[in-house]
Amino acid sequence: MAHKGTTPSKAFQDTAAGAQHCQSICVQSIQYCLEVGGSHVEPSHMQLLQDCAEICETTGTMLMRSSLQHNQVTAACAEICERCARSCERFTGDAQMKACAEACRRCAAACQQVAQMRPGSPGYHSVP
């Protein structure tokens, strides 16, 4: 539930949308990797894709309800997305893995910015 009298700021909304996109592409990439097989299904890579999808889903939900705990979650999301991007980039010449890495990097950057926001800072919350 959002804080009384607040709605998610544009920064929160944009970051939530980016996290939802990242979650979606990670889920698509899991299916893709299962179809391709080989090194694409290394346990560490598959686990990162799953972890990234889950933290992005949680991050998007928490931002849309203006959770007071957003700092911790968005910081964790940024770190996991960055790790996932590095894992996906190992597959050079693979368009799906490149798209996943790019989405993860965008999400990581946005989450890092939002993780540093504090109550009362510009863009933190908009009040109707």
C-alpha positions as CSV (number, residue, x, y, z in Angstrom):
1,M,0.0,0.0,0.0
2,A,1.3,3.5,-0.8
3,H,2.0,6.0,1.9
4,K,-1.1,8.1,2.7
5,G,-1.2,11.1,0.4
6,T,1.6,10.0,-1.9
7,T,1.7,8.4,-5.3
8,P,4.9,7.0,-6.9
9,S,7.1,9.7,-8.3
10,K,7.9,9.8,-12.0
11,A,11.4,8.4,-11.1
12,F,9.8,5.5,-9.2
13,Q,7.3,4.8,-12.0
14,D,10.0,4.9,-14.7
15,T,12.3,2.6,-12.6
16,A,9.4,0.2,-11.9
17,A,8.6,0.0,-15.6
18,G,12.3,-0.7,-16.4
19,A,12.3,-3.4,-13.7
20,Q,9.2,-4.9,-15.2
21,H,10.8,-4.9,-18.6
22,C,14.0,-6.5,-17.3
23,Q,12.0,-9.1,-15.4
24,S,10.1,-10.0,-18.6
25,I,13.3,-10.3,-20.8
26,C,15.0,-12.4,-18.1
27,V,12.1,-14.8,-18.1
28,Q,12.2,-14.9,-21.9
29,S,15.9,-15.5,-21.7
30,I,15.5,-18.4,-19.3
31,Q,13.2,-20.1,-21.9
32,Y,15.6,-19.3,-24.7
33,C,18.6,-20.7,-22.8
34,L,16.7,-23.9,-22.1
35,E,16.0,-24.3,-25.8
36,V,19.6,-23.5,-26.8
37,G,21.2,-25.7,-24.2
38,G,25.0,-26.0,-23.8
39,S,26.8,-23.3,-21.9
40,H,23.5,-21.3,-21.9
41,V,22.2,-23.6,-19.2
42,E,25.1,-23.4,-16.8
43,P,23.6,-23.4,-13.3
44,S,25.2,-20.1,-12.3
45,H,23.9,-18.3,-15.4
46,M,20.4,-19.8,-15.1
47,Q,20.3,-18.9,-11.4
48,L,21.3,-15.3,-12.1
49,L,18.6,-15.0,-14.7
50,Q,16.1,-16.3,-12.2
51,D,17.3,-14.1,-9.4
52,C,17.3,-11.1,-11.6
53,A,13.7,-11.8,-12.8
54,E,12.5,-12.2,-9.2
55,I,14.3,-9.1,-7.7
56,C,13.0,-7.0,-10.7
57,E,9.5,-8.1,-10.1
58,T,9.7,-7.3,-6.4
59,T,11.4,-4.0,-7.1
60,G,8.7,-2.9,-9.5
61,T,5.9,-3.8,-7.1
62,M,7.6,-2.0,-4.1
63,L,8.3,1.2,-6.2
64,M,4.7,1.4,-7.4
65,R,3.4,1.3,-3.8
66,S,6.1,3.8,-2.7
67,S,7.6,1.4,-0.2
68,L,9.7,3.0,2.5
69,Q,12.1,0.0,2.1
70,H,12.8,0.9,-1.6
71,N,16.4,1.9,-0.9
72,Q,17.5,-1.6,0.1
73,V,15.5,-3.4,-2.6
74,T,16.6,-1.1,-5.4
75,A,20.2,-1.3,-4.3
76,A,20.0,-5.1,-4.3
77,C,18.3,-5.0,-7.7
78,A,21.0,-2.8,-9.2
79,E,23.7,-5.3,-8.0
80,I,21.9,-8.4,-9.2
81,C,21.1,-6.8,-12.6
82,E,24.7,-5.8,-13.1
83,R,25.8,-9.4,-12.4
84,C,23.2,-10.8,-14.7
85,A,24.3,-8.3,-17.5
86,R,27.9,-9.6,-17.2
87,S,26.8,-13.2,-17.3
88,C,24.7,-12.5,-20.4
89,E,27.4,-10.6,-22.2
90,R,29.6,-13.7,-22.2
91,F,27.5,-15.0,-25.1
92,T,29.0,-12.8,-27.8
93,G,27.1,-12.7,-31.0
94,D,23.8,-13.9,-29.3
95,A,21.1,-11.3,-29.9
96,Q,18.8,-12.6,-27.1
97,M,21.7,-12.5,-24.5
98,K,22.7,-9.0,-25.8
99,A,19.2,-7.7,-25.4
100,C,19.0,-9.2,-21.9
101,A,22.3,-7.6,-20.9
102,E,21.2,-4.2,-22.2
103,A,17.9,-4.4,-20.3
104,C,19.8,-5.4,-17.1
105,R,22.2,-2.6,-17.4
106,R,19.5,0.0,-17.9
107,C,17.6,-1.4,-14.9
108,A,20.8,-1.4,-12.8
109,A,21.5,2.2,-13.6
110,A,17.9,3.3,-12.8
111,C,17.8,1.3,-9.6
112,Q,21.1,2.7,-8.4
113,Q,19.8,6.2,-8.9
114,V,16.5,5.5,-7.0
115,A,18.4,3.6,-4.3
116,Q,20.1,6.9,-3.3
117,M,16.9,8.9,-3.0
118,R,15.8,9.9,0.5
119,P,12.5,11.2,1.7
120,G,12.2,14.9,0.9
121,S,14.7,14.8,-1.9
122,P,13.5,16.1,-5.4
123,G,11.6,13.4,-7.3
124,Y,11.1,11.2,-4.2
125,H,7.3,11.3,-4.1
126,S,4.7,13.4,-5.8
127,V,1.7,14.4,-3.7
128,P,-1.7,14.7,-5.4
